[in-house]
Amino acid sequence: MTLEHGAYCEELVRQTAELRSHLSGADLAATVPTCPDWTLRDLAVHVGGAHRWVDHIVRTRATDMVKWKDVPGAGGPGSDDAAALDAWLAEGAEHCAAALREAGPDLKVWSWMGDATTSFWSRRMTHETAVHRADAAGTVGAPYTLPADVAADALDEWLGIITFVQAFKKSEAPLGEPGQSLHLHATDAPDAEWFIEIGDEGFTWRHAHEKATVALRGPLADVLRVFYRRLPADTPGVEVLGDPAVLDRWLTTTSF
């Protein structure tokens, strides 16, 4: 179930504040294990740059692709100082959320996916920030929680993104064998379940409790992180029931 546009805008700012709390006092040169090409500072600049990129797209009512390098300030603050990075992150999130609120949910703008509206971007930036906050939390050893509605919607959105990407990758490795299925089951959130069925032409999914080839069970935030490849599937508190090779193949194939 998607959130309201305004709720996404609020959550975007909240998730950024939590990301900033993970970075406070941390070694910004530390490597991010789940994004090994990045340091914590690189991660922060990526997130803050994305906020400024979307802010620019929305404020200019862009209907064609905007290059990241053409967006003022998207490359990070002018100083390496941690306080400057923190202020830059906060400012970018606030400006992005303000632009999205002012535009409303239905303004037509460019996006890399089919839903070319501001509501696509408020949702995308919320989950972009929330998932990269998981990267930061894992790097510094901070606990990671998400509101159940945000975490469930992040899984819904990710399945939509996989569907979109797979439409352009039909010649590449399939997600699994036709007839195989996956069941995601959150143990701490009522009705937070997904049934994914692989067919000849991709896959379909629905919210359902059904027997599958493999099931992934655990707290909702952990199920989300495993499915986003931010936690290993053998993390304590998470269970894989059935054929783990089916889950492994899915996670490997959706590594984009």
Short mmCIF file of the C-alpha atoms (twelve columns), coordinates in Angstrom:
data_MODEL
# 
_entry.id   MODEL 
# 
loop_
_atom_site.group_PDB 
_atom_site.id 
_atom_site.type_symbol 
_atom_site.label_atom_id 
_atom_site.label_alt_id 
_atom_site.label_comp_id 
_atom_site.label_asym_id 
_atom_site.label_seq_id 
_atom_site.Cartn_x 
_atom_site.Cartn_y 
_atom_site.Cartn_z 
_atom_site.pdbx_PDB_model_num 
ATOM 1   C CA . MET A 1   0.000  0.000   0.000   1 
ATOM 2   C CA . THR A 2   1.486  3.310   -1.033  1 
ATOM 3   C CA . LEU A 3   1.621  6.285   1.316   1 
ATOM 4   C CA . GLU A 4   0.147  9.696   0.617   1 
ATOM 5   C CA . HIS A 5   2.436  12.112  -1.240  1 
ATOM 6   C CA . GLY A 6   2.687  14.398  1.789   1 
ATOM 7   C CA . ALA A 7   3.575  11.480  4.045   1 
ATOM 8   C CA . TYR A 8   6.440  10.559  1.726   1 
ATOM 9   C CA . CYS A 9   7.727  14.129  1.901   1 
ATOM 10  C CA . GLU A 10  7.701  14.005  5.700   1 
ATOM 11  C CA . GLU A 11  9.354  10.591  5.748   1 
ATOM 12  C CA . LEU A 12  12.075 11.758  3.358   1 
ATOM 13  C CA . VAL A 13  13.107 14.441  5.830   1 
ATOM 14  C CA . ARG A 14  12.838 12.055  8.794   1 
ATOM 15  C CA . GLN A 15  14.938 9.364   7.127   1 
ATOM 16  C CA . THR A 16  17.578 11.947  6.281   1 
ATOM 17  C CA . ALA A 17  17.673 13.093  9.901   1 
ATOM 18  C CA . GLU A 18  18.247 9.509   10.993  1 
ATOM 19  C CA . LEU A 19  20.954 9.075   8.367   1 
ATOM 20  C CA . ARG A 20  22.646 12.186  9.717   1 
ATOM 21  C CA . SER A 21  22.505 10.720  13.224  1 
ATOM 22  C CA . HIS A 22  24.360 7.621   11.997  1 
ATOM 23  C CA . LEU A 23  27.053 9.825   10.466  1 
ATOM 24  C CA . SER A 24  27.472 12.029  13.512  1 
ATOM 25  C CA . GLY A 25  30.865 11.332  15.052  1 
ATOM 26  C CA . ALA A 26  31.569 8.484   12.610  1 
ATOM 27  C CA . ASP A 27  34.718 8.006   10.553  1 
ATOM 28  C CA . LEU A 28  33.506 9.321   7.210   1 
ATOM 29  C CA . ALA A 29  36.432 7.599   5.472   1 
ATOM 30  C CA . ALA A 30  35.189 4.169   6.593   1 
ATOM 31  C CA . THR A 31  34.258 1.758   3.805   1 
ATOM 32  C CA . VAL A 32  30.566 0.860   3.553   1 
ATOM 33  C CA . PRO A 33  30.441 -2.978  3.553   1 
ATOM 34  C CA . THR A 34  27.208 -3.147  1.527   1 
ATOM 35  C CA . CYS A 35  28.512 -0.579  -1.005  1 
ATOM 36  C CA . PRO A 36  32.242 -1.403  -0.945  1 
ATOM 37  C CA . ASP A 37  33.158 1.164   -3.586  1 
ATOM 38  C CA . TRP A 38  31.976 3.927   -1.248  1 
ATOM 39  C CA . THR A 39  33.107 5.503   1.976   1 
ATOM 40  C CA . LEU A 40  30.503 6.856   4.405   1 
ATOM 41  C CA . ARG A 41  31.138 10.285  2.957   1 
ATOM 42  C CA . ASP A 42  30.576 8.981   -0.586  1 
ATOM 43  C CA . LEU A 43  27.299 7.448   0.586   1 
ATOM 44  C CA . ALA A 44  26.169 10.724  2.124   1 
ATOM 45  C CA . VAL A 45  27.078 12.682  -1.009  1 
ATOM 46  C CA . HIS A 46  25.175 10.198  -3.167  1 
ATOM 47  C CA . VAL A 47  22.025 10.567  -1.059  1 
ATOM 48  C CA . GLY A 48  22.266 14.338  -0.774  1 
ATOM 49  C CA . GLY A 49  23.063 14.648  -4.466  1 
ATOM 50  C CA . ALA A 50  19.965 12.610  -5.327  1 
ATOM 51  C CA . HIS A 51  17.844 14.964  -3.233  1 
ATOM 52  C CA . ARG A 52  19.206 17.994  -5.086  1 
ATOM 53  C CA . TRP A 53  18.789 16.267  -8.448  1 
ATOM 54  C CA . VAL A 54  15.112 15.557  -7.800  1 
ATOM 55  C CA . ASP A 55  14.601 19.032  -6.322  1 
ATOM 56  C CA . HIS A 56  15.979 20.450  -9.595  1 
ATOM 57  C CA . ILE A 57  13.791 18.181  -11.759 1 
ATOM 58  C CA . VAL A 58  10.659 19.189  -9.880  1 
ATOM 59  C CA . ARG A 59  11.399 22.914  -9.544  1 
ATOM 60  C CA . THR A 60  12.277 23.262  -13.246 1 
ATOM 61  C CA . ARG A 61  9.354  21.024  -14.329 1 
ATOM 62  C CA . ALA A 62  11.854 19.017  -16.378 1 
ATOM 63  C CA . THR A 63  10.357 16.696  -18.982 1 
ATOM 64  C CA . ASP A 64  13.707 15.485  -20.340 1 
ATOM 65  C CA . MET A 65  16.551 13.740  -18.544 1 
ATOM 66  C CA . VAL A 66  18.652 15.995  -16.337 1 
ATOM 67  C CA . LYS A 67  22.309 15.120  -15.881 1 
ATOM 68  C CA . TRP A 68  23.447 14.941  -12.279 1 
ATOM 69  C CA . LYS A 69  26.564 17.016  -13.059 1 
ATOM 70  C CA . ASP A 70  24.386 19.872  -14.286 1 
ATOM 71  C CA . VAL A 71  22.604 20.283  -10.943 1 
ATOM 72  C CA . PRO A 72  24.132 23.003  -8.735  1 
ATOM 73  C CA . GLY A 73  25.512 21.652  -5.485  1 
ATOM 74  C CA . ALA A 74  24.807 17.990  -6.256  1 
ATOM 75  C CA . GLY A 75  28.464 17.040  -5.908  1 
ATOM 76  C CA . GLY A 76  28.569 17.730  -2.187  1 
ATOM 77  C CA . PRO A 77  29.420 20.629  0.111   1 
ATOM 78  C CA . GLY A 78  32.371 22.838  -0.678  1 
ATOM 79  C CA . SER A 79  34.152 21.712  2.484   1 
ATOM 80  C CA . ASP A 80  35.324 18.318  3.762   1 
ATOM 81  C CA . ASP A 81  34.218 19.334  7.244   1 
ATOM 82  C CA . ALA A 82  31.731 16.917  8.848   1 
ATOM 83  C CA . ALA A 83  29.517 19.784  10.012  1 
ATOM 84  C CA . ALA A 84  29.326 21.133  6.460   1 
ATOM 85  C CA . LEU A 85  28.299 17.702  5.173   1 
ATOM 86  C CA . ASP A 86  25.613 17.430  7.854   1 
ATOM 87  C CA . ALA A 87  24.185 20.861  7.015   1 
ATOM 88  C CA . TRP A 88  24.318 20.090  3.291   1 
ATOM 89  C CA . LEU A 89  22.382 16.843  3.799   1 
ATOM 90  C CA . ALA A 90  19.730 18.533  5.919   1 
ATOM 91  C CA . GLU A 91  19.303 21.396  3.461   1 
ATOM 92  C CA . GLY A 92  18.996 19.113  0.442   1 
ATOM 93  C CA . ALA A 93  16.295 16.966  2.028   1 
ATOM 94  C CA . GLU A 94  14.294 19.978  3.176   1 
ATOM 95  C CA . HIS A 95  14.481 21.627  -0.244  1 
ATOM 96  C CA . CYS A 96  13.557 18.407  -2.058  1 
ATOM 97  C CA . ALA A 97  10.575 17.805  0.216   1 
ATOM 98  C CA . ALA A 98  9.463  21.420  -0.108  1 
ATOM 99  C CA . ALA A 99  9.599  21.278  -3.913  1 
ATOM 100 C CA . LEU A 100 7.601  18.043  -3.954  1 
ATOM 101 C CA . ARG A 101 4.988  19.396  -1.541  1 
ATOM 102 C CA . GLU A 102 4.588  22.592  -3.553  1 
ATOM 103 C CA . ALA A 103 4.227  20.689  -6.827  1 
ATOM 104 C CA . GLY A 104 1.688  18.189  -5.473  1 
ATOM 105 C CA . PRO A 105 1.498  14.500  -6.409  1 
ATOM 106 C CA . ASP A 106 0.382  14.676  -10.026 1 
ATOM 107 C CA . LEU A 107 2.753  17.071  -11.763 1 
ATOM 108 C CA . LYS A 108 4.213  15.493  -14.903 1 
ATOM 109 C CA . VAL A 109 8.004  15.505  -14.833 1 
ATOM 110 C CA . TRP A 110 10.753 13.321  -16.223 1 
ATOM 111 C CA . SER A 111 11.620 10.048  -14.494 1 
ATOM 112 C CA . TRP A 112 13.604 6.978   -15.477 1 
ATOM 113 C CA . MET A 113 10.533 4.796   -14.920 1 
ATOM 114 C CA . GLY A 114 7.111  4.840   -16.518 1 
ATOM 115 C CA . ASP A 115 5.348  6.851   -13.788 1 
ATOM 116 C CA . ALA A 116 6.561  10.306  -14.783 1 
ATOM 117 C CA . THR A 117 4.970  12.280  -11.936 1 
ATOM 118 C CA . THR A 118 6.082  13.927  -8.727  1 
ATOM 119 C CA . SER A 119 4.433  11.125  -6.743  1 
ATOM 120 C CA . PHE A 120 6.976  8.737   -8.261  1 
ATOM 121 C CA . TRP A 121 9.782  10.916  -6.952  1 
ATOM 122 C CA . SER A 122 8.429  11.434  -3.436  1 
ATOM 123 C CA . ARG A 123 8.151  7.668   -3.073  1 
ATOM 124 C CA . ARG A 124 11.507 6.941   -4.721  1 
ATOM 125 C CA . MET A 125 13.449 9.457   -2.642  1 
ATOM 126 C CA . THR A 126 11.896 8.172   0.581   1 
ATOM 127 C CA . HIS A 127 13.005 4.618   -0.094  1 
ATOM 128 C CA . GLU A 128 16.343 5.628   -1.617  1 
ATOM 129 C CA . THR A 129 17.114 7.422   1.628   1 
ATOM 130 C CA . ALA A 130 15.757 4.650   3.869   1 
ATOM 131 C CA . VAL A 131 17.757 1.902   2.163   1 
ATOM 132 C CA . HIS A 132 20.989 3.882   2.109   1 
ATOM 133 C CA . ARG A 133 20.389 4.665   5.765   1 
ATOM 134 C CA . ALA A 134 20.549 0.892   6.253   1 
ATOM 135 C CA . ASP A 135 23.994 0.987   4.612   1 
ATOM 136 C CA . ALA A 136 25.128 3.676   7.031   1 
ATOM 137 C CA . ALA A 137 23.601 1.964   10.065  1 
ATOM 138 C CA . GLY A 138 25.357 -1.275  9.177   1 
ATOM 139 C CA . THR A 139 28.670 0.514   8.771   1 
ATOM 140 C CA . VAL A 140 28.585 2.208   12.179  1 
ATOM 141 C CA . GLY A 141 26.820 -0.624  14.046  1 
ATOM 142 C CA . ALA A 142 23.646 1.353   14.730  1 
ATOM 143 C CA . PRO A 143 20.250 -0.341  15.129  1 
ATOM 144 C CA . TYR A 144 17.973 -0.075  12.111  1 
ATOM 145 C CA . THR A 145 14.197 0.182   12.297  1 
ATOM 146 C CA . LEU A 146 11.529 1.467   9.922   1 
ATOM 147 C CA . PRO A 147 7.829  2.182   10.365  1 
ATOM 148 C CA . ALA A 148 5.961  -0.891  9.145   1 
ATOM 149 C CA . ASP A 149 4.054  0.997   6.436   1 
ATOM 150 C CA . VAL A 150 7.277  2.484   5.055   1 
ATOM 151 C CA . ALA A 151 9.103  -0.858  5.055   1 
ATOM 152 C CA . ALA A 152 6.192  -2.684  3.410   1 
ATOM 153 C CA . ASP A 153 5.871  -0.002  0.756   1 
ATOM 154 C CA . ALA A 154 9.631  -0.169  0.118   1 
ATOM 155 C CA . LEU A 155 9.225  -3.871  -0.700  1 
ATOM 156 C CA . ASP A 156 6.276  -3.141  -2.980  1 
ATOM 157 C CA . GLU A 157 8.265  -0.460  -4.776  1 
ATOM 158 C CA . TRP A 158 11.331 -2.676  -5.142  1 
ATOM 159 C CA . LEU A 159 9.245  -5.400  -6.772  1 
ATOM 160 C CA . GLY A 160 7.942  -2.771  -9.187  1 
ATOM 161 C CA . ILE A 161 11.478 -1.649  -9.999  1 
ATOM 162 C CA . ILE A 162 12.571 -5.248  -10.597 1 
ATOM 163 C CA . THR A 163 9.609  -5.700  -12.955 1 
ATOM 164 C CA . PHE A 164 10.607 -2.564  -14.866 1 
ATOM 165 C CA . VAL A 165 14.290 -3.529  -15.115 1 
ATOM 166 C CA . GLN A 166 13.548 -7.124  -16.106 1 
ATOM 167 C CA . ALA A 167 11.516 -5.873  -19.069 1 
ATOM 168 C CA . PHE A 168 14.820 -4.654  -20.549 1 
ATOM 169 C CA . LYS A 169 16.874 -7.696  -19.536 1 
ATOM 170 C CA . LYS A 170 14.961 -10.588 -21.079 1 
ATOM 171 C CA . SER A 171 18.054 -11.863 -22.857 1 
ATOM 172 C CA . GLU A 172 19.985 -12.059 -19.590 1 
ATOM 173 C CA . ALA A 173 19.797 -14.602 -16.763 1 
ATOM 174 C CA . PRO A 174 16.193 -15.203 -15.650 1 
ATOM 175 C CA . LEU A 175 15.183 -14.751 -12.018 1 
ATOM 176 C CA . GLY A 176 14.526 -18.470 -11.666 1 
ATOM 177 C CA . GLU A 177 12.816 -21.424 -13.275 1 
ATOM 178 C CA . PRO A 178 9.152  -21.210 -14.311 1 
ATOM 179 C CA . GLY A 179 6.982  -22.555 -11.507 1 
ATOM 180 C CA . GLN A 180 9.343  -21.567 -8.719  1 
ATOM 181 C CA . SER A 181 8.016  -19.185 -6.105  1 
ATOM 182 C CA . LEU A 182 9.090  -17.106 -3.118  1 
ATOM 183 C CA . HIS A 183 7.143  -16.160 -0.013  1 
ATOM 184 C CA . LEU A 184 8.196  -13.178 2.078   1 
ATOM 185 C CA . HIS A 185 6.679  -13.195 5.551   1 
ATOM 186 C CA . ALA A 186 7.175  -10.454 8.137   1 
ATOM 187 C CA . THR A 187 6.771  -11.879 11.628  1 
ATOM 188 C CA . ASP A 188 6.157  -8.538  13.339  1 
ATOM 189 C CA . ALA A 189 3.631  -6.834  11.036  1 
ATOM 190 C CA . PRO A 190 0.118  -8.161  10.310  1 
ATOM 191 C CA . ASP A 191 -0.579 -8.948  6.642   1 
ATOM 192 C CA . ALA A 192 2.969  -8.038  5.563   1 
ATOM 193 C CA . GLU A 193 3.394  -10.975 3.199   1 
ATOM 194 C CA . TRP A 194 4.317  -11.306 -0.456  1 
ATOM 195 C CA . PHE A 195 3.986  -14.256 -2.822  1 
ATOM 196 C CA . ILE A 196 6.208  -14.092 -5.920  1 
ATOM 197 C CA . GLU A 197 5.701  -16.578 -8.734  1 
ATOM 198 C CA . ILE A 198 8.199  -16.998 -11.569 1 
ATOM 199 C CA . GLY A 199 6.777  -17.712 -15.004 1 
ATOM 200 C CA . ASP A 200 7.934  -18.052 -18.588 1 
ATOM 201 C CA . GLU A 201 7.758  -14.276 -19.153 1 
ATOM 202 C CA . GLY A 202 9.073  -12.878 -15.872 1 
ATOM 203 C CA . PHE A 203 7.225  -12.969 -12.595 1 
ATOM 204 C CA . THR A 204 4.037  -11.882 -10.860 1 
ATOM 205 C CA . TRP A 205 3.491  -10.994 -7.216  1 
ATOM 206 C CA . ARG A 206 0.681  -10.385 -4.788  1 
ATOM 207 C CA . HIS A 207 0.098  -9.952  -1.087  1 
ATOM 208 C CA . ALA A 208 -0.757 -13.471 0.043   1 
ATOM 209 C CA . HIS A 209 0.121  -16.282 2.397   1 
ATOM 210 C CA . GLU A 210 0.828  -19.282 0.161   1 
ATOM 211 C CA . LYS A 211 3.228  -22.210 0.180   1 
ATOM 212 C CA . ALA A 212 6.257  -21.428 -1.969  1 
ATOM 213 C CA . THR A 213 9.463  -23.031 -3.171  1 
ATOM 214 C CA . VAL A 214 11.304 -20.922 -0.617  1 
ATOM 215 C CA . ALA A 215 10.125 -18.687 2.205   1 
ATOM 216 C CA . LEU A 216 11.972 -15.809 3.847   1 
ATOM 217 C CA . ARG A 217 10.663 -15.057 7.360   1 
ATOM 218 C CA . GLY A 218 11.713 -12.492 9.921   1 
ATOM 219 C CA . PRO A 219 11.144 -8.965  11.205  1 
ATOM 220 C CA . LEU A 220 9.911  -6.726  8.399   1 
ATOM 221 C CA . ALA A 221 12.944 -4.402  8.394   1 
ATOM 222 C CA . ASP A 222 15.234 -7.439  8.181   1 
ATOM 223 C CA . VAL A 223 13.224 -9.069  5.387   1 
ATOM 224 C CA . LEU A 224 13.461 -5.783  3.493   1 
ATOM 225 C CA . ARG A 225 17.230 -5.588  4.002   1 
ATOM 226 C CA . VAL A 226 17.787 -9.181  2.914   1 
ATOM 227 C CA . PHE A 227 15.660 -8.615  -0.182  1 
ATOM 228 C CA . TYR A 228 17.629 -5.445  -0.930  1 
ATOM 229 C CA . ARG A 229 20.888 -7.378  -0.303  1 
ATOM 230 C CA . ARG A 230 21.723 -5.273  2.758   1 
ATOM 231 C CA . LEU A 231 21.745 -8.283  5.110   1 
ATOM 232 C CA . PRO A 232 22.793 -11.891 4.498   1 
ATOM 233 C CA . ALA A 233 19.952 -14.380 4.468   1 
ATOM 234 C CA . ASP A 234 21.517 -16.269 7.383   1 
ATOM 235 C CA . THR A 235 21.246 -13.262 9.707   1 
ATOM 236 C CA . PRO A 236 20.100 -14.327 13.198  1 
ATOM 237 C CA . GLY A 237 16.340 -13.870 13.508  1 
ATOM 238 C CA . VAL A 238 15.773 -14.474 9.794   1 
ATOM 239 C CA . GLU A 239 14.690 -17.884 8.508   1 
ATOM 240 C CA . VAL A 240 14.952 -19.359 5.027   1 
ATOM 241 C CA . LEU A 241 12.577 -22.302 4.634   1 
ATOM 242 C CA . GLY A 242 12.597 -24.522 1.555   1 
ATOM 243 C CA . ASP A 243 15.110 -24.299 -1.275  1 
ATOM 244 C CA . PRO A 244 17.661 -21.556 -0.471  1 
ATOM 245 C CA . ALA A 245 19.113 -21.750 -3.990  1 
ATOM 246 C CA . VAL A 246 15.919 -20.164 -5.340  1 
ATOM 247 C CA . LEU A 247 16.325 -17.170 -3.035  1 
ATOM 248 C CA . ASP A 248 20.059 -16.949 -3.810  1 
ATOM 249 C CA . ARG A 249 19.382 -16.906 -7.550  1 
ATOM 250 C CA . TRP A 250 16.728 -14.215 -7.170  1 
ATOM 251 C CA . LEU A 251 19.010 -12.007 -5.057  1 
ATOM 252 C CA . THR A 252 21.971 -12.486 -7.414  1 
ATOM 253 C CA . THR A 253 19.915 -11.724 -10.513 1 
ATOM 254 C CA . THR A 254 18.363 -8.605  -9.007  1 
ATOM 255 C CA . SER A 255 21.770 -7.165  -8.105  1 
ATOM 256 C CA . PHE A 256 21.448 -3.951  -10.088 1 
# 
